[in-house]
Amino acid sequence: MSDTLKHDPKLSVEIAGIRFKNPVIGASGTFGYGLEFAELIDLNKIGGFVTKGLSAKPLPGNPPARIVETHGGMLNAIGLQNIGARAFIEEKLPKLRGYDTQIIANVFGYSDDEYLEAITILNDGEGISAYELNISCPNVKEGGIVIGNSPDAAARLTERAKRASSRPLIVKLSPNVTDVTVLARAIVRAGADSLSLINTIVGMSVDVIKRRPRLNYGTGGLSGPAIRPIAVRMVYEVAKAVDVPIIGIGGIASPTDALEFIIAGAAAIQIGTANYYDPQVTVKVVEGLSEYCRDQQFSGIGDLIGSISLD
Ligand SMILES: Cc1cc2nc3c(=O)[nH]c(=O)nc-3n(C[C@H](O)[C@H](O)[C@H](O)COP(=O)(O)O)c2cc1C
């Protein structure tokens, strides 16, 4: 711990055969289609980003109010509004190809067949690095969490999605379960190349004057710093239970937050809600990770992944 590190620390990580220049990834639904952030940060500086959830056909989402601020976070019930997989390929992807960062397409459907349809369309999209299967959205009445809360349904869809996909498959887990490792094991057995977690936690907020839920949908998904300790605990449990790389998500807003997940077992992390109040946060976290490795004399992120000690 004496001399400072002579070389730049190695921030790159490999997940499902894809090399990320650093472990910092913009999270689905909070990073638009990437292009929105190209005006706010240098996209070449982050490891990658995940698109908004893409479905085979465009979706309008839920009626407002769709977002409510809460202590240390927010509740959303957007309902997966998106332009559709084909429009993403035609309108967004050509402009994104100019950036040196990994593009992960988040995939959604109301049934197994609709997920597969979206994947089949996206297979045509040149420049997509991997798929993230969203089986954990709490804000829709079919698909999403309905599949993600059943190990059998989740495994069946994972197996079919893996077969349909021409790219590595990351499956995004729901935290709204009693034991997340049961799902994780079933999904990995079914062929997932990597797992990302967590999606939002189902919550509710009440307008006491109207005596109605503040979200039109009733309930919503809680995200932001308030959920971080739950997410770190789940990443820790899942990393011990399976042997595929884990991507940690939930309330990350600083380099220290990201390090908590990496030390608990994540090979990479995603940043969601924090992008809303600090659009530069992803780049700041990359810089902070580099500084930490230098100060603490680690040659790279690889030395830190799962390095937690319980002694
Ligand atoms: C407004 C909003 C929209 C989201 N949309 C999606 C989505 O389309 N697909 C998905 O898998 N996750 C979606 N998420 C979940 C995030 O990607 C992330 O898992 C969650 O917010 C926890 O991370 P955070 O606390 O850093 O925001 C959304 C989150 C928010 C706040």
The ligand as an SDF file (V2000), in Angstrom:
LIG
                    3D

 31 33  0  0  0  0  0  0  0  0999 V2000
  -38.3440    5.4460  -15.3970 C   0  0  0  0  0  0  0  0  0  0  0  0
  -37.7670    4.0650  -15.4000 C   0  0  0  0  0  0  0  0  0  0  0  0
  -37.9580    3.2280  -16.5060 C   0  0  0  0  0  0  0  0  0  0  0  0
  -37.4240    1.9370  -16.5120 C   0  0  0  0  0  0  0  0  0  0  0  0
  -37.6100    1.1480  -17.6080 N   0  0  0  0  0  0  0  0  0  0  0  0
  -37.0430   -0.0870  -17.6490 C   0  0  0  0  0  0  0  0  0  0  0  0
  -37.1730   -0.9140  -18.8170 C   0  0  0  0  0  0  0  0  0  0  0  0
  -37.7310   -0.5110  -19.8390 O   0  0  0  0  0  0  0  0  0  0  0  0
  -36.6220   -2.1650  -18.7820 N   0  0  0  0  0  0  0  0  0  0  0  0
  -35.9500   -2.6330  -17.6830 C   0  0  0  0  0  0  0  0  0  0  0  0
  -35.4660   -3.7660  -17.7140 O   0  0  0  0  0  0  0  0  0  0  0  0
  -35.7850   -1.8660  -16.5800 N   0  0  0  0  0  0  0  0  0  0  0  0
  -36.3160   -0.6080  -16.5340 C   0  0  0  0  0  0  0  0  0  0  0  0
  -36.1470    0.1720  -15.4210 N   0  0  0  0  0  0  0  0  0  0  0  0
  -35.3900   -0.3640  -14.2590 C   0  0  0  0  0  0  0  0  0  0  0  0
  -33.9230    0.1400  -14.2390 C   0  0  0  0  0  0  0  0  0  0  0  0
  -33.2140   -0.2730  -15.3890 O   0  0  0  0  0  0  0  0  0  0  0  0
  -33.1990   -0.3550  -12.9720 C   0  0  0  0  0  0  0  0  0  0  0  0
  -33.1850   -1.7640  -12.9500 O   0  0  0  0  0  0  0  0  0  0  0  0
  -33.8420    0.1450  -11.6810 C   0  0  0  0  0  0  0  0  0  0  0  0
  -34.3200    1.4720  -11.8310 O   0  0  0  0  0  0  0  0  0  0  0  0
  -32.8910    0.1150  -10.4810 C   0  0  0  0  0  0  0  0  0  0  0  0
  -31.7350    0.8970  -10.7130 O   0  0  0  0  0  0  0  0  0  0  0  0
  -31.5840    2.4400  -10.2140 P   0  0  0  0  0  0  0  0  0  0  0  0
  -31.9370    2.4600   -8.7520 O   0  0  0  0  0  0  0  0  0  0  0  0
  -30.1540    2.7980  -10.4990 O   0  0  0  0  0  0  0  0  0  0  0  0
  -32.5420    3.2400  -11.0130 O   0  0  0  0  0  0  0  0  0  0  0  0
  -36.6670    1.4770  -15.3910 C   0  0  0  0  0  0  0  0  0  0  0  0
  -36.4480    2.3290  -14.2950 C   0  0  0  0  0  0  0  0  0  0  0  0
  -36.9810    3.6000  -14.2750 C   0  0  0  0  0  0  0  0  0  0  0  0
  -36.7200    4.4920  -13.0800 C   0  0  0  0  0  0  0  0  0  0  0  0
  1  2  1  0
  2  3  1  0
  2 30  2  0
  3  4  2  0
  4  5  1  0
  4 28  1  0
  5  6  2  0
  6  7  1  0
  6 13  1  0
  7  8  2  0
  7  9  1  0
  9 10  1  0
 10 11  2  0
 10 12  1  0
 12 13  2  0
 13 14  1  0
 14 15  1  0
 14 28  1  0
 15 16  1  0
 16 17  1  0
 16 18  1  0
 18 19  1  0
 18 20  1  0
 20 21  1  0
 20 22  1  0
 22 23  1  0
 23 24  1  0
 24 25  2  0
 24 26  1  0
 24 27  1  0
 28 29  2  0
 29 30  1  0
 30 31  1  0
M  END
$$$$
